[in-house]
Amino acid sequence: MVFTPILLRISSAPTKARTVCRTSAPEAPVQTNGAAADGSGQLPIAYSPEWLALREHTKEVDSLHLRDLLMDEERAEHFSREHNGIYMDFSRQTMTETTLRLLLNLAERAGLKGKIADMFAGKHINHTEDRAVLHTALRASRDEQVFTDGKDVVPDVHAVLDRIKDFSERVRSGEWRGATGKKLKDVVAVGIGGSYLGPAFVHTALSFDHKSQEEAEGRKLRFLANVDPVDVAKALHGLRAETTLVIVVSKTFTTTETMLNARTVRTWLKAELGPEAVSKHMVAVSTNLKLVKEFGIDTENAFGFWDWVGGRYSVTSAVGVLPLALQYGYEKVEEFLAGARDVDQHFRTAPFASNLPVLLGLLSIWNSTFMKRSSIAILPYCQALAKFPAHIQQVSMESLGKQVSMEGDALPFKAGEVIFGEPGTNGQHSFYQLIHQGRVVPAEFIGVVKSQQSVYLKGELVSNHDELMCNFFAQADALAMGKESVALRAEGLPQSIIPHKTFSGNRPSTSLLLPDMTPFTVGQLLSLYENRVAVQGFIWDINAFDQWGVELGKVLASKVRTKMHEARTKLRKILKEDGFNPSSRKMINRYLEGKAQLLYPEPRDVFPCELIHSEACVAPWDKHESEAED
């Protein structure tokens, strides 16, 4: 057994260095290809004195309870920060001032400042794909300069934004009309993953903001993401082809689900309006102009973005800006971009001790890596943010769900968290039981001072929004304080029921209070969480900007597709020779047998709009038959 002496400083006051003998790796044996992840000769982050100091510090924190910590009158002052209207209270985290100091030391050890600078400087920090990471440049002001590979990208960004402004204004004003001469007032954005979740979050957030609502009067914006034909039916239900504009969002124009959905909607448009309708009713967000043209979309109607924009970070590119500008007008989009830019600048320049994205990231690392809490509940007490948890679920889990370091070494700790959430108070009647009396799940509450909709009933103690916010404040305290058996006995409860009604408390949470829910605030919130994820990736020394984990399933799905078609064509079952394991063979064959018994047995081409009860949606063969009868 080898004993490794490590010098730790674990107190905020000057002390003598304490020698701790470690007989094993931090959590699991580490296989390294070199002395340091960055080749500098430094220890990997999980072996650093700062990391080990935090591990040692957990023993002190484990004996503390938030019920006692919150009695400190100065705690809220010490553990709250503010930036341009955003108020962040993390006093209900199971931590002390020593914890915060040690976390800031860890950030320094990880070279966080330099890594943030490298990202904004356009360096190729996504090394597995040899790309820069510059989604922040998408909201840079026109007079800024952002370079990558020796080129200032800001002029290109604003050239696309200018084209979007021009196009959206022409469509909204009626200058650009559909094939029959009618205004295009309905938009269907076809895309999946980051091409859908981010724009859908922002759209939902703005849809009941009064000023945004006025701009969207008489217009509809829908998203078609899932390849399930029911999603096609849902997206097209009640729409008329002659007033519908379709945006196909795919960087490569090869995404399987997106392109199948795009071909499906194209079939609907052609069936209603004729083959020439595509040029007036379909536009693209893509970089592959060759495939855009082959699809039938005029390349003049294609809006580009760049390989330094990851899908989950693309909402401030044409991916989100185009549909949002068509729905709400370009001015509202500019406000949204300004909000994101505001927090980007805060992230880039504020000292770490008062830097909101940095603090959020450090708190996540503290909870997940050191306190062994593997989930985060995002709980917006604002219905407008209903789709925010799903968007951040992708941003965080696709970015941080990694098993190796930047150098390809196995991580000696678990990176990433399981993200879930639901607006309050709905979530209280769903999964809060578990976070109060089951597993310890760090929570992030998001509240708003000014509601988008004001409702007050005469005779009520508080307004509807007040009632919502009463729960916002109460839930954070309920998780932190709990309720002890002593209090229950004092209430006269029978001993047999007391264990069931006891709340242990000491469950950590952070509360964010926003001034309102406007385009600017939505942009701030987006940037806050995007940059928080970057912080976690930088400190864990993982690549938060690739997503190789999504590839294997795509490859296997392609194989299933090929073999399924072959089995149907040759009227046979899936065989052992097809290369599937026994379980998959049995399941696929059961599916094929069930399909064969349906009204429209495969491989008949069933038009998805048959699912839509709308006179405007007629299957091509039905239309031809009716024309023949005439």
C-alpha positions in Angstrom: 0.0 0.0 0.0 1.4 3.4 -1.0 0.8 6.4 1.3 0.6 9.7 -0.5 1.0 12.8 1.6 -1.1 15.7 0.4 -0.9 19.2 1.9 -4.4 20.6 2.6 -5.5 24.0 3.8 -9.0 23.6 5.0 -9.7 26.7 7.2 -10.3 30.3 6.2 -8.0 31.5 9.0 -4.3 31.1 8.6 -3.3 27.7 9.9 -0.5 25.3 9.6 -0.6 23.0 6.6 -2.1 19.6 7.6 -0.7 16.4 6.2 -3.4 13.9 5.2 -2.3 10.4 4.2 -4.3 9.0 1.3 -4.2 5.3 0.6 -6.3 5.3 -2.6 -7.4 7.4 -5.5 -10.1 10.1 -4.8 -13.0 7.8 -5.6 -11.8 5.2 -8.1 -8.5 4.3 -9.7 -7.5 6.9 -12.3 -5.9 5.9 -15.6 -3.9 8.8 -17.0 -2.1 9.3 -20.2 0.0 12.1 -18.8 0.7 14.1 -15.7 -2.0 16.6 -16.4 -5.0 17.1 -18.5 -3.5 20.2 -20.1 0.0 18.9 -20.4 1.3 21.5 -17.9 2.7 19.0 -15.5 -0.1 19.8 -12.9 -2.1 17.2 -11.2 -5.5 16.2 -12.7 -8.2 18.3 -11.0 -9.5 15.3 -8.9 -6.0 14.9 -7.4 -5.4 18.6 -6.6 -5.2 19.9 -3.1 -8.2 22.1 -3.7 -10.3 19.1 -4.7 -9.2 17.0 -1.7 -9.8 19.9 0.6 -13.4 20.0 -0.5 -13.7 16.2 0.1 -12.4 16.6 3.6 -14.7 19.6 4.2 -17.8 17.6 3.5 -17.3 15.9 6.8 -17.7 19.2 8.6 -20.8 20.1 6.5 -22.4 16.7 7.0 -22.9 17.6 10.7 -24.7 20.9 9.9 -28.4 21.5 9.4 -30.0 24.4 7.4 -32.4 24.8 10.3 -29.5 26.1 12.4 -27.6 27.8 9.6 -30.6 30.0 8.6 -30.8 31.4 12.1 -27.8 33.5 11.3 -29.1 37.0 10.5 -26.2 37.7 8.2 -26.4 34.5 6.2 -28.8 35.8 3.5 -26.5 38.8 3.0 -23.4 36.6 2.6 -25.1 34.1 0.3 -27.0 36.3 -2.1 -25.9 38.1 -5.3 -27.5 40.4 -7.8 -27.0 41.3 -11.4 -29.1 43.8 -13.4 -32.4 42.8 -11.8 -31.6 39.1 -11.2 -31.5 38.3 -7.5 -29.9 35.0 -6.5 -30.2 33.6 -3.0 -28.2 30.5 -2.2 -28.4 30.7 1.6 -30.4 27.5 1.6 -27.5 25.5 0.3 -25.8 23.1 2.7 -22.6 25.1 2.9 -20.6 27.6 4.9 -18.4 30.5 3.9 -15.5 28.1 4.0 -17.3 26.0 1.4 -17.6 28.9 -0.9 -13.9 29.9 -0.4 -12.8 26.3 -1.2 -15.0 26.2 -4.3 -13.5 29.5 -5.5 -10.1 28.0 -4.9 -11.1 25.0 -7.0 -12.1 27.3 -9.8 -8.8 29.0 -9.7 -6.9 25.7 -9.7 -9.0 24.5 -12.7 -7.9 27.6 -14.7 -11.5 28.7 -15.0 -10.7 32.3 -15.9 -8.4 31.3 -18.7 -10.9 28.7 -20.1 -13.6 31.3 -20.2 -11.3 33.7 -22.0 -10.4 31.0 -24.5 -14.1 30.4 -25.2 -14.8 34.0 -25.9 -11.5 34.3 -27.9 -12.7 31.7 -30.4 -10.1 29.1 -29.6 -10.9 25.5 -30.5 -11.9 24.4 -27.1 -14.2 21.7 -28.6 -11.1 19.6 -29.4 -12.9 16.3 -30.3 -14.5 18.2 -33.3 -11.7 20.8 -33.6 -14.2 23.6 -33.3 -14.5 26.9 -31.6 -17.5 27.4 -29.2 -18.9 30.8 -30.0 -22.7 30.8 -29.4 -22.1 34.0 -27.4 -21.0 35.7 -30.6 -24.5 35.2 -31.9 -25.7 38.0 -29.6 -22.6 40.2 -29.8 -23.3 43.8 -30.7 -22.5 45.0 -34.2 -19.5 47.0 -33.0 -17.8 44.1 -31.2 -15.1 41.9 -32.6 -15.0 38.2 -32.1 -12.3 36.2 -33.9 -11.8 32.6 -34.6 -9.2 31.2 -37.1 -8.1 34.7 -37.7 -11.6 35.9 -38.9 -14.0 38.3 -37.2 -17.3 36.5 -37.2 -19.5 39.4 -36.0 -20.1 40.8 -39.5 -21.3 37.4 -40.7 -23.6 37.0 -37.7 -25.2 40.4 -38.3 -25.4 39.8 -42.0 -27.7 36.8 -41.2 -29.6 38.8 -38.6 -30.2 41.6 -41.2 -31.5 39.0 -43.7 -33.8 37.6 -41.0 -35.1 41.1 -40.1 -35.8 41.9 -43.8 -37.5 38.6 -44.5 -39.6 38.5 -41.3 -40.8 42.1 -41.9 -41.7 41.2 -45.5 -43.7 38.2 -44.4 -45.4 40.0 -41.5 -46.3 43.0 -43.6 -47.7 40.9 -46.4 -45.1 41.9 -48.9 -44.1 38.2 -49.1 -47.2 36.1 -49.8 -48.0 32.5 -50.5 -48.8 30.7 -53.7 -52.4 31.9 -53.8 -51.6 35.5 -52.9 -52.7 35.2 -49.2 -50.6 36.4 -46.3 -48.5 33.8 -44.5 -49.7 34.1 -40.9 -48.9 30.6 -39.6 -45.4 29.2 -39.2 -44.3 25.5 -38.6 -40.7 25.1 -37.6 -39.5 21.6 -38.4 -36.5 20.5 -36.3 -35.5 18.3 -33.4 -33.3 18.6 -30.3 -31.7 22.0 -30.0 -33.5 23.1 -33.1 -36.8 22.7 -31.2 -36.3 22.8 -27.4 -34.7 26.2 -27.2 -37.0 28.1 -29.6 -40.1 26.3 -28.0 -39.0 27.5 -24.6 -38.6 31.1 -25.7 -41.9 31.0 -27.7 -43.8 29.7 -24.6 -42.1 32.3 -22.4 -43.2 35.2 -24.6 -46.6 34.0 -25.7 -48.4 35.8 -22.9 -46.2 38.8 -22.4 -48.5 41.7 -23.2 -46.3 43.5 -25.7 -45.1 40.3 -27.4 -48.7 39.1 -27.5 -49.7 42.3 -29.3 -47.0 41.7 -32.0 -48.2 38.1 -32.4 -51.9 39.0 -32.9 -53.5 36.7 -35.5 -50.3 34.6 -35.9 -49.5 31.0 -35.0 -46.1 29.4 -34.4 -45.9 25.6 -34.1 -43.0 23.2 -33.8 -42.7 19.8 -35.5 -40.0 17.7 -33.8 -40.9 14.1 -33.3 -41.0 11.7 -36.2 -44.1 10.2 -34.7 -46.9 11.0 -37.3 -49.1 12.1 -34.4 -46.7 15.0 -34.0 -47.2 15.8 -37.6 -51.0 15.8 -37.1 -50.7 18.0 -34.0 -48.4 20.5 -35.8 -50.7 20.8 -38.9 -54.1 20.5 -37.3 -56.3 23.3 -38.3 -53.8 25.1 -40.5 -54.4 25.9 -44.1 -51.6 25.3 -46.5 -52.1 28.6 -48.3 -51.4 30.6 -45.2 -48.6 28.5 -43.8 -44.8 29.0 -44.0 -42.6 26.0 -43.1 -39.1 26.4 -41.8 -36.9 23.3 -42.1 -34.1 23.5 -39.5 -31.2 21.2 -40.0 -27.5 22.3 -40.2 -26.5 19.4 -42.5 -30.0 18.9 -44.0 -29.5 15.2 -43.3 -31.1 14.7 -39.9 -33.2 11.6 -40.4 -36.3 12.6 -38.4 -36.3 16.3 -39.5 -35.9 15.5 -43.2 -38.7 12.8 -43.1 -41.0 15.3 -41.4 -39.9 18.0 -43.9 -40.8 15.6 -46.8 -44.1 14.9 -45.2 -45.1 18.6 -44.8 -43.8 19.2 -48.4 -46.2 16.5 -49.6 -49.1 18.3 -47.8 -48.2 21.6 -49.3 -47.9 20.2 -52.8 -51.2 18.3 -52.5 -53.0 21.5 -51.5 -51.2 24.1 -53.6 -49.4 22.3 -56.4 -45.7 21.5 -57.0 -44.6 25.1 -57.3 -45.7 26.0 -53.8 -42.5 25.0 -52.1 -40.7 28.1 -53.2 -43.2 30.3 -51.5 -44.0 28.2 -48.5 -40.8 26.6 -47.4 -37.5 28.2 -46.2 -34.5 26.6 -44.5 -32.0 27.1 -41.7 -29.0 25.2 -42.9 -25.4 25.4 -44.0 -25.8 22.7 -46.7 -27.0 24.8 -49.6 -26.6 21.9 -52.1 -29.1 19.7 -50.3 -31.4 22.7 -49.6 -31.6 23.3 -53.4 -32.1 19.6 -54.1 -35.0 19.6 -51.7 -36.7 22.3 -53.7 -36.0 25.3 -51.5 -34.5 28.4 -53.1 -31.1 28.9 -51.6 -31.9 32.6 -51.4 -34.4 31.5 -48.7 -31.8 29.6 -46.6 -30.4 31.2 -43.5 -27.1 29.9 -42.3 -25.2 29.4 -39.1 -21.8 28.0 -38.3 -20.0 24.9 -37.1 -19.0 26.8 -33.9 -22.7 26.8 -32.9 -23.7 23.6 -31.1 -27.3 22.6 -31.6 -28.3 22.9 -27.9 -26.7 26.4 -27.9 -28.3 27.5 -31.2 -31.5 29.3 -30.0 -29.8 32.7 -30.5 -28.9 31.8 -34.1 -31.2 31.7 -37.1 -32.5 28.4 -35.6 -34.5 30.4 -33.0 -34.3 34.0 -34.3 -36.1 33.3 -37.6 -39.3 31.6 -36.2 -39.4 34.0 -33.2 -39.0 37.1 -35.5 -41.8 35.9 -37.7 -44.1 35.4 -34.7 -43.2 38.4 -32.5 -41.4 40.8 -34.8 -37.7 41.4 -35.0 -37.6 44.2 -32.3 -38.7 41.6 -29.7 -35.9 39.3 -30.8 -33.4 42.1 -30.5 -34.5 42.6 -26.9 -34.1 38.8 -26.3 -30.5 38.9 -27.7 -29.7 42.0 -25.6 -30.7 40.1 -22.5 -28.4 37.2 -23.4 -25.6 39.6 -24.2 -26.0 41.3 -20.8 -25.3 38.1 -18.9 -22.6 37.0 -21.3 -20.7 40.2 -20.4 -21.4 39.7 -16.7 -20.0 36.1 -17.0 -17.0 37.3 -18.8 -16.0 40.1 -16.6 -17.5 39.8 -13.0 -15.3 38.5 -10.2 -16.1 34.8 -9.5 -17.3 35.6 -6.0 -20.1 37.7 -7.5 -20.5 36.0 -10.9 -23.9 34.4 -11.1 -23.2 31.7 -13.8 -19.9 30.8 -12.0 -21.6 30.5 -8.6 -24.5 28.3 -10.1 -21.9 26.1 -11.7 -19.8 25.8 -8.5 -22.9 25.0 -6.4 -23.8 22.2 -8.9 -20.3 20.8 -8.6 -20.5 20.9 -4.8 -23.8 19.1 -4.7 -23.2 16.5 -7.3 -19.5 15.7 -7.0 -18.9 16.2 -3.3 -22.3 15.8 -1.6 -23.3 12.9 -4.0 -26.6 14.4 -5.1 -27.1 13.3 -8.7 -30.2 15.3 -9.7 -31.4 18.9 -10.0 -35.0 19.9 -9.9 -35.6 23.1 -11.9 -38.8 24.6 -10.5 -40.1 27.8 -12.2 -43.0 29.4 -10.4 -44.0 31.0 -13.7 -46.1 29.1 -16.2 -44.4 31.0 -19.0 -41.3 29.0 -18.2 -43.1 25.7 -18.6 -40.7 24.5 -21.3 -37.5 25.9 -19.6 -36.7 22.7 -17.7 -36.8 20.6 -20.8 -34.5 22.9 -22.6 -32.0 23.0 -19.8 -32.3 19.3 -19.5 -30.8 19.0 -23.0 -28.3 21.8 -22.5 -27.0 20.3 -19.3 -27.3 16.5 -19.8 -26.0 16.5 -23.4 -23.1 18.7 -22.4 -22.1 17.2 -19.1 -23.0 13.5 -19.5 -19.4 12.5 -20.1 -17.2 9.7 -18.8 -13.7 10.8 -19.7 -11.6 13.9 -19.3 -10.4 16.2 -22.1 -7.4 13.9 -22.5 -9.6 10.8 -22.7 -8.9 9.5 -19.2 -11.6 7.8 -17.2 -13.1 10.3 -14.7 -12.7 9.3 -11.1 -16.0 10.9 -10.3 -19.5 11.1 -11.9 -20.0 14.2 -14.1 -23.4 15.7 -14.9 -26.7 15.6 -13.2 -30.2 14.3 -14.0 -32.2 17.4 -14.8 -36.0 17.5 -14.5 -38.7 20.0 -13.5 -42.2 21.4 -13.8 -43.7 24.8 -13.1 -45.0 25.5 -9.6 -47.4 24.8 -8.2 -48.2 21.9 -10.5 -45.0 20.1 -9.4 -46.1 20.3 -5.8 -48.9 18.0 -6.6 -46.6 15.7 -8.6 -43.1 14.9 -7.5 -42.5 17.2 -4.5 -43.3 14.3 -2.2 -40.0 12.7 -3.2 -37.9 15.8 -2.7 -39.5 16.5 0.7 -39.4 13.0 2.2 -37.5 10.8 -0.3 -34.2 11.4 -2.0 -32.3 14.6 -1.5 -32.6 16.5 -4.7 -31.1 20.0 -4.9 -33.8 22.4 -6.2 -33.6 25.6 -8.2 -36.6 27.9 -7.7 -37.3 30.6 -10.2 -39.8 33.3 -9.4 -40.9 36.5 -11.0 -41.9 39.8 -9.3 -44.2 41.1 -12.1 -46.6 38.6 -13.6 -47.4 38.7 -17.3 -51.1 38.5 -16.5 -52.6 40.3 -13.5 -55.6 38.8 -11.8 -57.0 39.9 -8.4 -60.4 38.8 -7.1 -62.2 41.2 -4.8 -62.4 39.8 -1.3 -59.3 37.5 -1.7 -56.4 38.1 0.7 -53.9 38.1 -2.2 -53.8 38.1 -6.0 -53.5 34.9 -8.0 -49.8 35.7 -8.6 -49.3 36.4 -5.0 -50.7 33.0 -4.2 -48.2 31.4 -6.6 -45.3 33.3 -5.0 -46.4 32.4 -1.5 -45.8 28.8 -2.5 -42.4 29.8 -4.1 -41.2 31.2 -0.8 -42.8 28.5 1.4 -41.4 25.5 -0.5 -37.7 26.6 -0.2 -38.2 27.0 3.5 -40.0 23.7 3.8 -37.2 21.8 2.2 -34.6 23.6 4.3 -36.3 23.6 7.7 -38.4 20.5 7.6 -40.6 19.6 10.6 -39.3 17.6 13.6 -41.2 15.0 15.5 -41.1 17.3 18.6 -43.3 19.8 16.9 -45.7 17.1 15.8 -46.0 15.7 19.3 -46.7 19.2 20.5 -49.6 19.3 18.1 -51.0 16.2 19.7 -50.5 13.8 16.8 -50.6 10.0 17.7 -47.1 8.5 17.9 -48.0 6.0 15.1 -48.5 8.8 12.6 -45.5 11.0 13.6 -42.9 9.2 11.5 -45.0 9.6 8.4 -45.4 13.3 8.9 -41.8 14.1 9.9 -39.8 16.1 7.4 -36.0 15.8 7.9 -35.3 19.1 6.1 -31.7 20.1 5.3 -32.6 19.8 1.6 -30.6 22.4 -0.4 -32.0 24.9 -2.9 -31.2 28.1 -4.7 -33.8 30.8 -5.4 -33.7 33.1 -8.4 -36.0 36.1 -8.4 -36.5 37.9 -11.7 -38.1 41.3 -12.1 -40.4 40.3 -14.9 -40.8 37.9 -17.9 -40.0 40.0 -20.9 -37.8 39.1 -24.0 -34.8 40.8 -22.2 -35.3 38.7 -19.0 -35.7 35.5 -21.0 -32.4 36.2 -22.8 -30.7 36.8 -19.4 -32.1 33.5 -18.1 -30.9 31.6 -21.1 -27.4 32.9 -20.9 -27.3 32.3 -17.1 -27.9 28.6 -17.6 -25.8 28.1 -20.7 -22.8 29.7 -19.1 -23.3 27.8 -15.8 -23.1 24.5 -17.8 -19.8 25.7 -19.4 -18.4 26.4 -15.9 -19.1 22.8 -14.8 -17.5 21.4 -17.9 -14.4 23.6 -17.5 -13.9 22.6 -13.9 -14.6 18.9 -14.4 -12.2 19.1 -17.3 -14.6 17.5 -19.8 -15.7 18.6 -23.2 -19.1 20.1 -22.7 -19.6 20.9 -26.4 -19.6 17.6 -28.1 -22.3 14.9 -27.9 -20.9 11.5 -29.1 -23.4 9.7 -26.9 -26.2 10.4 -29.3 -24.5 8.8 -32.3 -24.6 5.0 -31.5 -28.4 4.9 -31.3 -28.6 6.6 -34.7 -26.3 4.1 -36.3 -28.3 1.1 -34.9 -31.6 2.7 -36.0 -30.3 2.9 -39.5 -29.6 -0.8 -39.4 -33.1 -1.6 -38.1 -34.6 0.6 -40.8 -32.7 -1.3 -43.5 -33.6 -4.8 -42.2 -37.2 -3.9 -41.5 -37.6 -2.8 -45.2 -35.8 -5.9 -46.4 -38.0 -8.2 -44.2 -41.2 -6.6 -45.5 -40.0 -6.6 -49.1 -39.1 -10.3 -49.0 -42.1 -11.2 -46.9 -40.0 -12.8 -44.1 -39.2 -12.3 -40.5 -36.2 -10.8 -39.0 -33.6 -13.6 -38.8 -30.6 -14.4 -36.7 -28.5 -13.7 -39.8 -29.7 -10.1 -39.7 -27.4 -9.5 -36.7 -29.9 -8.6 -33.9 -29.8 -10.2 -30.5 -32.7 -12.6 -29.6 -34.6 -10.0 -27.6 -34.5 -7.4 -30.4 -35.4 -10.0 -33.0 -38.5 -11.1 -31.1 -39.6 -7.5 -30.4 -39.2 -6.4 -34.0 -41.0 -9.4 -35.4 -43.8 -8.8 -32.9 -44.1 -5.2 -34.2 -44.0 -6.3 -37.9 -46.7 -8.9 -37.3 -48.9 -6.4 -35.5 -48.4 -3.8 -38.3 -49.4 -6.4 -40.9 -52.8 -6.7 -39.3 -53.6 -3.0 -39.4 -56.0 -1.3 -41.8 -53.1 0.1 -43.7 -50.5 -2.7 -43.6 -46.9 -1.6 -44.3 -45.4 -0.6 -46.7 -48.5 1.4 -48.0 -47.8 5.1 -48.0 -50.3 6.5 -45.5 -50.6 10.3 -45.6 -50.2 11.6 -42.0 -52.9 14.3 -42.5 -55.5 11.5 -42.5 -55.1 11.9 -38.8 -56.2 15.5 -39.0 -59.9 16.2 -39.1 -59.7 19.2 -41.3 -61.1 19.9 -44.7 -57.9 21.7 -45.6 -55.9 18.5 -45.1 -56.7 15.9 -47.8 -54.5 12.9 -48.7 -53.1 13.1 -52.3 -54.8 10.0 -53.5 -58.2 11.1 -52.1 -57.8 14.4 -53.9 -57.0 12.7 -57.2 -59.9 10.4 -56.8 -62.3 13.3 -56.1 -60.9 15.1 -59.1 -61.4 12.0 -61.3 -65.1 11.8 -60.1 -65.6 15.4 -61.1 
